[in-house]
């Protein structure tokens, strides 16, 4: 696993993310203190992460989708595409959306697919994937610098959303957190 965190670190991780979410959820009514405003701004303006320097292979998501579409002869619908520190997983919907075929893209190469498995849920097209590679992980990495980043997922969402972006973070203390983020890296919640 990743770097060890003390026993209470999972709780601290949750408090940190929830605190960031609470700050992001505050609206300006003209009565906010400058401290709250400054803190909220600080949680959403982490410096960009250079392409290729993120802890997860997010820069490989679009090439992986292009490789699947080239192999299959055209645009596809996806249930999920996710990036780990070492590879990209793609779950491609069949034409009626009742099965998913899993592909792995590693070291700039698309591997042979796994057999199709039953699946259901919203799907999305490659054209729906619009995250900024330099920003999508910047705030969560800045907020949780000692955490282990396991997966960045692009998942189908009910219309009109198209997709949701989730970052899965864990600790060796047993805690796991899925953090929804926007295409530009704003932290949208914690769970």
Secondary structure, 3 states (H helix, E strand, C coil): CCCCCCCCHHHHHHHHHHHHHHHHHCCCCCCCCHHHHHHHHHHCCCCCCCCCCCCCCHHHHHHHHHHHHHHHCCCCEEEEEEECCCCEEEEEECCCCCEEEEEEEECCEECCCCCCEECCCCCEEHHHCCCCCCCCCHHHHHHCCCCEEEEEEEEEECCCCEEEEEEEEECCCCCEEEEEECCCCCECCCC
